[in-house]
């Protein structure tokens, strides 16, 4: 039995395919943004980079969780 990727990371393959950037690049954008709140970052990714809500939310959730909630 293989372990399926769960949670926000399960979106990563489709994000890379749809938007043409590696996940590391998206995470760097989030980390270097002057914005700090979850929904501010989600809305910024949607408005400035054309991401859908689910993809933006997954990237922000995963990145902030790695940073300890920022």
N, C-alpha and C positions, 0 to 999 in steps of 0.2 A: 504494500500500500504506500503510495506517495503522499507526502504532505503538501496539500494545496496551500498556496499563499492566501492569507486571509487579511481582512481589514483594508486600510487605505492602500497598502502596497499591492493589492490585487488589481488596482487600476493602472499601475505603472506601465505594463506592456502596451496597453491601448493609448496611454498618454504619449509615450514615445512615438508610437506609430502615427497617431493623428496629428501631433504638433511638430514632429521632426526634431525634437531636442531631447538629449539624454536627461534622465531624472536628476542627475547631479547638477546639471545646469539650472534646472528649475529650482532646486533646493538652494543653490547659491543666490539666485535672484531673491528668494524669500528671505534668506538670512541677511542679505545686504540691504534690504528695503528699510526705509525709515519707519515703516508701519510696524506695529507690534501686536495688534489685536487680531484674533482669528478672522472675524468677518471682514475687517478692513483689508486684510491680505487676500481673502477670497475674492472680494469685490474688485480689488486692484488687478488680480490675475485675469478676471473676467473682462474688465474694461480695457486694460492696456495690452493684454496678450491674447484675448479671444478664447480663453478656455471656457468650457462648460462648467456649470456649478459643481457637479459631482467630481470632476477632475481637479478643479481648483481646491475644493474642500479636502480631497484626499491628500493632495500635495501639502497643503498647509497643516493639516492634522498630523501627518507623519513627520514633517519637519519640526514643528513645535514640540512634539512628543520627544524627539531626539534631543532637543535643546532643553528638556526638562520643563516644558510649559512656557518658556520664554516670558 
